[in-house]
């Protein structure tokens, strides 16, 4: 029992570092976007398109990753995923055209990163029962830390050594860590033997049928579409927004656009995870109440971050947006898995992510396309409507479907 208890937290440490690199590599492009635009002569619409194709690629590949994560070794999938996206990040530094960025950044990095989350989330859920929301929350904090540090370090590297150097360094670190992870990360205790084609096809069909039979699973996924739609638009354009509106340096814009939001999100997800695990002892419905509240209370701050006329006002809204985002994210995977049988979790998680990232992929392109006519201020503020729709989706799931769709037995959380 002691070894198992120790291992479940050791596992979390290794995956935390891997997810840190996942998010750091993902955010570098957004930080150095103004330099890439100037160096390669790209338009705002082209840059938005590159970011949108990246998100779309993640969405298309994630369901495949989910099925693979339920049918093959999750350890191998995580290690190979890390190696692929790190190699692609390294070679992104050699890009000279928009096509190069699409192939290396959007398709290769996006495709490689897509295979990480379903297997990692499923692996964490194997070893964490009563501490599942807390474990998922801790794992999610690496996203915030990765984005914050990549904002600072990526900006500094780009300003002093050029934007290509940032890709070389972060990609190289990821390649080295993939080798360490291959040596140290133990295999999943639930990994089945590889299935044949007919068995795999049957498994995929069952996962799709399960999703369609459970409205609450689809509504929870819809709420996540709304959240990710806002997140990817914010991550792509907020550094440029601060750089242009308040004349901050690239490093300053990279730090400020990410720090205030993600430090608050860090606090929000830890608080939300602890609060959720405690209240769930009374009823698992509290997890959904916390989710819906996070989206609805976060909407006004999203509107304000685009309209504020001072740096203080913008930072305050970024922090409020981050706090309630974190509170929501502390519960999403936990409530989603509460409606999915364990053997199908990576698969259904992947299917949900297909719709999530495919829908959210429009955000960077739309903000870039309408940047000249509407301005980034109005575009960023308009995204608050997505949080309202997401909050309503969770409330509908809670009110009419979750009790019937939940697989939790009496007394479970």
HUBELDA-V449022 format. One record per pair of residues at least 12 apart in sequence whose C-alpha atoms are under 8 Angstrom apart, sorted by the first residue. I is the first residue (numbers start at 1). J is the second residue. Records with the same first field share a line. If there is no record, write none. Layout:
I: J ; J
//
This chain:
8: 124 ; 127 ; 128
11: 124 ; 185
12: 124 ; 135 ; 139
14: 181 ; 185
15: 120 ; 139
16: 138 ; 139 ; 140 ; 142
17: 142
18: 82 ; 177
19: 139 ; 142 ; 143 ; 146
20: 142 ; 143 ; 145 ; 146 ; 147
21: 146 ; 170 ; 174
22: 82 ; 85 ; 113 ; 143 ; 146
23: 142 ; 143 ; 146 ; 147
24: 143 ; 146 ; 147 ; 149 ; 150 ; 170
25: 86 ; 89 ; 150 ; 167 ; 170 ; 171
26: 109
27: 147 ; 150 ; 151 ; 235 ; 236
28: 150 ; 151 ; 154 ; 166 ; 167
30: 235 ; 236 ; 237 ; 239
31: 151 ; 154 ; 155 ; 236 ; 239 ; 240 ; 250 ; 254
32: 154 ; 155 ; 158 ; 163 ; 250
33: 47 ; 240
34: 240
35: 163
36: 163
40: 96 ; 97 ; 98
42: 98
44: 368 ; 369 ; 371
45: 365 ; 368 ; 369
46: 98 ; 365 ; 368
47: 365 ; 368
48: 236 ; 364 ; 365 ; 366 ; 367 ; 368 ; 369
49: 364 ; 365
50: 98 ; 101 ; 102 ; 105 ; 106
51: 106 ; 236 ; 361 ; 364 ; 365
52: 361 ; 362 ; 363 ; 364 ; 365
53: 102 ; 106 ; 107 ; 361
54: 102 ; 105 ; 106 ; 107 ; 109 ; 110 ; 361
55: 106 ; 110 ; 232 ; 357 ; 358 ; 360 ; 361
56: 357 ; 358 ; 359 ; 360 ; 361
57: 106 ; 107 ; 110 ; 111 ; 114 ; 358
58: 110 ; 111 ; 113 ; 114 ; 354 ; 357 ; 358
59: 114 ; 353 ; 354 ; 355 ; 356 ; 357 ; 358
60: 354 ; 357 ; 358
61: 111 ; 114 ; 115 ; 354
62: 114 ; 115 ; 118 ; 350 ; 351 ; 353 ; 354
63: 347 ; 348 ; 349 ; 350 ; 351 ; 352 ; 353 ; 354
64: 115 ; 347 ; 350
65: 114 ; 115 ; 116 ; 118 ; 119 ; 346 ; 347 ; 350
66: 115 ; 118 ; 119 ; 345 ; 346 ; 347 ; 348 ; 349 ; 350 ; 351
67: 204 ; 346 ; 347 ; 350
68: 347
69: 118 ; 119 ; 346 ; 347
70: 119 ; 191 ; 192 ; 343 ; 344 ; 345 ; 346 ; 347
71: 191 ; 192 ; 193 ; 194 ; 195 ; 200
72: 191 ; 192 ; 193 ; 194 ; 195
73: 187 ; 188 ; 191 ; 192
74: 119 ; 120 ; 123 ; 187 ; 188 ; 191
75: 119 ; 182 ; 185 ; 186 ; 187 ; 188
76: 182
77: 115 ; 116 ; 119
78: 115 ; 116 ; 119 ; 120
79: 178 ; 179 ; 181 ; 182
80: 178
81: 112 ; 113 ; 114 ; 115 ; 116
82: 112 ; 113 ; 116 ; 174 ; 175 ; 178
83: 112 ; 174 ; 175 ; 178
84: 108 ; 109 ; 112 ; 113
85: 108 ; 109 ; 110 ; 111 ; 112 ; 113 ; 171
86: 109 ; 170 ; 171 ; 172 ; 173 ; 174 ; 175
87: 171 ; 172 ; 174 ; 175
88: 104 ; 105 ; 108 ; 109 ; 171
89: 104 ; 105 ; 109 ; 167 ; 168 ; 170 ; 171
90: 167 ; 168 ; 169 ; 170 ; 171 ; 172
91: 104 ; 167 ; 168
92: 104 ; 105 ; 164 ; 167
93: 163 ; 164 ; 165 ; 166 ; 167 ; 168
94: 164
118: 346 ; 347 ; 349 ; 350
119: 346
121: 136 ; 333 ; 346
122: 345 ; 346
123: 188
124: 136
126: 189 ; 190
130: 277 ; 413
131: 277
132: 334
133: 273 ; 274 ; 276 ; 277 ; 330 ; 331 ; 334
134: 270 ; 273 ; 274 ; 277 ; 330
136: 273 ; 330 ; 333 ; 334
137: 269 ; 270 ; 273 ; 329 ; 330
138: 269 ; 270
140: 269 ; 329 ; 330
141: 266 ; 269
144: 262 ; 263 ; 265 ; 266
145: 262 ; 263
147: 258 ; 262
148: 255 ; 258 ; 259 ; 262
149: 255
151: 251 ; 254 ; 255 ; 258
152: 251 ; 252 ; 254 ; 255
153: 166 ; 251
154: 166 ; 251 ; 254
155: 250 ; 251 ; 252 ; 254 ; 255
156: 250 ; 251
159: 250 ; 251
204: 347
207: 344 ; 347 ; 348
208: 348 ; 351
210: 340
211: 348
214: 339 ; 401 ; 405
215: 397 ; 401 ; 405
216: 339 ; 397 ; 398 ; 401 ; 402 ; 405
217: 336 ; 339 ; 405
218: 352
219: 393 ; 394 ; 396 ; 397
220: 332 ; 336 ; 393 ; 394 ; 397
221: 336 ; 352 ; 353 ; 355 ; 356
222: 356 ; 390 ; 393
223: 387 ; 389 ; 390 ; 391 ; 393 ; 394
224: 332 ; 356 ; 390
225: 355 ; 356 ; 357 ; 359 ; 360 ; 390
226: 360 ; 386 ; 387 ; 389 ; 390
227: 295 ; 325 ; 386 ; 387 ; 390
228: 356 ; 357 ; 360
229: 357 ; 359 ; 360 ; 361 ; 362 ; 363 ; 383 ; 386
230: 360 ; 363 ; 383 ; 384 ; 386 ; 387
232: 360 ; 361 ; 363 ; 364
233: 363 ; 364 ; 367 ; 380
234: 380
235: 258
236: 364
237: 364 ; 367 ; 376
238: 257
239: 253 ; 254 ; 256 ; 257 ; 258
240: 253
241: 376 ; 377
242: 257
246: 311
256: 315
257: 315 ; 318
260: 315 ; 316 ; 318 ; 319 ; 322
261: 315 ; 318 ; 319 ; 320 ; 321 ; 322 ; 323
262: 319 ; 322 ; 323
263: 319 ; 322
264: 319 ; 320 ; 322 ; 323 ; 326
265: 319 ; 321 ; 322 ; 323 ; 324 ; 325 ; 326 ; 327
266: 323 ; 326
267: 323 ; 326
268: 322 ; 323 ; 324 ; 325 ; 326 ; 327 ; 330
269: 323 ; 325 ; 326 ; 327 ; 328 ; 329 ; 330
270: 326 ; 327 ; 330
271: 327
272: 290 ; 326 ; 327 ; 328 ; 330 ; 331
273: 327 ; 330 ; 331
276: 290 ; 330 ; 331
277: 413
280: 413
281: 411 ; 412 ; 413
283: 413
284: 412 ; 413
285: 398
287: 331 ; 335
288: 331 ; 335 ; 394 ; 395 ; 398
289: 394 ; 395 ; 398
290: 327 ; 328 ; 331
291: 327 ; 328 ; 329 ; 331 ; 332 ; 391 ; 394
292: 328 ; 390 ; 391 ; 392 ; 394 ; 395
293: 324 ; 328 ; 391
294: 324 ; 325 ; 326 ; 327 ; 328 ; 391
295: 324 ; 325 ; 328 ; 387 ; 388 ; 390 ; 391
296: 387 ; 388 ; 390 ; 391
297: 324
298: 320 ; 321 ; 322 ; 323 ; 324 ; 325 ; 387
299: 321 ; 384 ; 385 ; 387 ; 388
300: 384
301: 317 ; 318 ; 320 ; 321 ; 384
302: 317 ; 318 ; 321 ; 380 ; 381 ; 383 ; 384
303: 380 ; 381 ; 382 ; 383 ; 384
304: 317 ; 381
305: 317 ; 318 ; 377 ; 380 ; 381
306: 376 ; 377 ; 378 ; 379 ; 380 ; 381
307: 377 ; 378 ; 381
338: 406 ; 407 ; 408
339: 402 ; 405 ; 406 ; 407 ; 408
340: 406 ; 407
341: 407
367: 379 ; 380
//
